[in-house]
Amino acid sequence: MSLMELKDVTKRFPGVVALRNMSLEIKPGEIHGLIGENGAGKSTLIKVLTGVYTPEEGTLIMEGKEVSFKNPREAAAHGIACVYQELNIVRLLSVTDNIFINKALKKKNSPLLEYEKMHEMAHEVMLSLGQDIDVKKECGTYGMGIQQMVEIAKAVLIDAKLIIMDEPTSSLGEKEVAQLMKTVRSLKEKGISILFVSHKLEELFELCDRVTVMRDGEHILTKDISEMDNDSLISAMVGRTLDNQYPKIETTRGKEALRVEHLNSTGLLKDVSFHANYGEILGFAGLVGAGRTETFRAIFGADGHDSGNIYINEKPATIKTPKDAIRQGIAFLTEDRKGQGLVLTQSVRTNLILSSMKKCKKGLFLDEKHIDQLAVDNVEGLKIKISDSKEAVGQLSGGNQQKVVIGKWINTNADIYIFDEPTRGIDVGAKVEVYNIMNHLIKAGKCVIMISSELPEIIGMSDRVIIMREGKIMGELSRDSDLLNQETIMKAAWGGAIQ
Amino acid sequence: MKTKKMKDIVSKAAPLLALILLFMILSVATDKFLTMNNMMNILRQTAVNGLISAAMLVVLITAGIDLSVGANAILCACVMGMLKNSLGITNPFILILACIITGLCVGFLNGLLLTKMHLPHPFVSTLGMKNVLCGLALLVVSTKTISDFPAGVTFLGSSNLFKSLDGFSGIPLCFVVLLLIYGVYHFFLNKTALGRMIYCVGGNPEAARLSGINSDNVLIFVYSLSGFMCAIAGLVIVGRSAVANPSAAISPYDTDAIAACIIGGASFMGGKGTIWGTLIGALMISTIRNGLTLLNTSSSVQYIVIGMVIIAAVFIDVTRSRMEAKARRLAAK
């Protein structure tokens, strides 16, 4: 009998199906790997298992009985625990306090806490995980590896039968990874099942018994890891065929617009060098956290960097703040539209002039007529669906919000457009419209740089593709190269060589 | 669509309706309320809070707060007192100039503390500033109350327009000036680039920064403007009471102003609030005070009622933003 079984689980969000008839089976005492591209639905799956989301369709069967979790507490009561990528550690509290954070022991007939006992138990459980540490010390004084062990200790202490680990090694050093692997194996020996979500194939091969591959919210395969190799896993992950939803146009490549040389930022970017031309779309591919956004935040002046040179129109450029970057003709559409792109409480028209307000003045006051005209032009040109430009931008759909952000940048008359995940969370129709806007820009001789985690989009729209991994550029592929396909890009993004 | 518009109008007009309701209740409760002179009294009592509320409004729009407003206004008054008593300056022009410079400097300093010293939230820095200013106010006039200001200084706070012999007390000049300032504010906040930027910095500082708006400069301006308005308020206080009393620095000017702004639709979350809403909020508070006095309620009860109004206003604020967030979620579906 399997420990946990998902059958035909479907979870929808406005405009997207995050999980589609997903199935998953975890046996008792196995280490089960789960992989998939960015946005394949892994996070949603974890949240269904831990009771954060309730699926619309499908069943969860635990040890032969159908269960349904209304909230994380119910999932925990059934023995399901999750160690998230972002740890839930209160750094200023002791290790013991963190472990007992929601189940502190009280003395009999007294409101006071049984600290002696708790310290003892905390020490014991940490010891069983191979950590002989002082549990009375603040958690924040220990490194990430031990903080993660504290999270695992919490799971062990509720007698978890299934521990989900979401990219547990992403912030650990080599030694800590080795220790984690040892701990995971010892948990398995105790009969605890582990669902191990990772971006690193070598870890899966080393650790897992079986592996499940997801793509587009669907189950692709579940196999013994011994039956798989690097290539078969990657092709299972990408497996999509390119359809014709990409309205790619041919343009002539112009002069160099932007050149970056030896950009370094401690812990984020390592010697990043590339150039982008007018009249082309330069795609940036890679896994989440590969340093693509960080590269362009540094170029745009949103974050600082340690060293490196930036040239615009072949002249050295100094950019310290976003204001400098805008003045020099750079536009940066951020991936987080609501948090960084728009002022949701303000009107569409105000958001459209957010970056060019100084240009919309007539004497002391804002030139409302000019802004009206601009808003009308933007709404028509970008096909923004609104009834009135005085509407608050927070009321619009994702696609329309994105078009407002694009309008904001077009109104600055920029020459270099950096689009970070421009089609994330918007529907298919709006996606094509965003592609057409990019086409329009390169036809007008502008330079477009597109960061995207959707490989078909990268391949469908880019003239050249640069692949990044762990803050480094892994290689570049041109549109006319035979190697420009999903397999090659994925291999490079996962650390392989381009060949 | 139409019902949405209706709801919008109702939610915007709600403070005005509440004010009208309050007027009706008080008119029935006491016949001393709805007289021409009492109305003028309310306007007179609104002026100081109205000016300080205007100071508070701009910082609230940027999701900040300025707790030093009342102390700043009193310090400005006391600086005039010091110049008059210690240095013998009676030229109203110089006194008023000193008053305004003091207010501006304090505001500018608040702005610097927030932006350049990266203090976490202006609540802390302006609370500290409030205490510093209370002390300074006492210090500059050696804890004495200063009186006998020249007419040029008290003019703004004490004059009345169209005063007549048949008993009409006249329209208080300070309220007329308040309306003029509010008019300028209206144009400034709604029609100028800087005004629009203030709302944007308040609504989403990160988006504003990434859009090339220098948030630091906007914030420094906002706190300086707040200081300037406090100086005008200090001038009116001197005119109304004919004295500069340093111990008034601890009066609840700041909470009254916050209450006026929140009642008028501003939010602690920033990005929202209008000057006309603030006017209604300020009128509401002075009407409550005035009505309770006419009903012979003790000052202790007045404190309790005003306190409850503030709590109710904040409650309305959080409920409103929760409802709006919910409406957004529903609209997105």
Contacts between the chains, C-beta under 8 A, distances in Angstrom:
chain1	res1	chain2	res2	distance
A	14	B	332	5.6
A	14	B	333	5.0
A	300	B	210	7.7
A	302	B	209	7.7
A	302	B	210	5.9
A	321	B	209	7.9
A	321	B	212	7.9
A	321	B	214	7.5
A	322	B	209	6.1
A	322	B	210	5.1
A	322	B	211	7.2
A	322	B	212	5.2
A	323	B	212	4.3
A	323	B	213	7.6
A	323	B	214	6.1
A	325	B	212	7.7
A	326	B	211	7.8
A	326	B	212	4.1
A	327	B	212	7.7
A	332	B	210	6.8
A	334	B	210	6.2
A	339	B	204	7.5
A	339	B	206	6.5
A	339	B	207	7.4
A	340	B	204	7.8
A	340	B	206	5.2
A	340	B	207	5.4
A	340	B	210	5.5
A	341	B	207	5.8
A	341	B	210	7.5
A	342	B	204	7.0
A	342	B	207	5.9
A	343	B	199	7.4
A	343	B	200	4.8
A	343	B	203	3.8
A	343	B	204	4.4
A	343	B	207	5.6
A	343	B	208	7.0
A	343	B	271	6.7
A	344	B	203	6.9
A	344	B	204	7.0
A	344	B	328	7.8
A	345	B	199	7.9
A	345	B	203	4.6
A	345	B	271	4.4
A	345	B	272	6.3
A	346	B	199	6.1
A	346	B	200	6.2
A	346	B	203	5.6
A	346	B	271	7.1
A	350	B	196	5.9
A	350	B	199	7.4
A	350	B	200	6.9
A	353	B	196	7.9
A	354	B	200	6.1
A	354	B	207	7.3
A	354	B	208	7.2
A	354	B	211	4.3
A	354	B	213	7.4
A	355	B	211	4.3
A	355	B	212	5.2
A	357	B	193	4.4
A	357	B	196	6.3
A	357	B	197	6.4
A	357	B	213	7.6
A	358	B	193	6.1
A	360	B	193	7.0
A	361	B	192	8.0
A	361	B	193	5.5
A	364	B	192	6.2
A	365	B	187	7.2
A	365	B	191	4.4
A	365	B	192	5.6
A	366	B	191	5.7
A	366	B	192	6.2
A	366	B	193	5.6
A	366	B	196	6.6
A	368	B	191	7.7
A	387	B	1	7.3
A	394	B	328	5.3
A	395	B	328	6.6
A	395	B	331	5.3
A	397	B	332	6.8
A	398	B	332	7.7
A	408	B	211	6.8
A	412	B	212	7.8
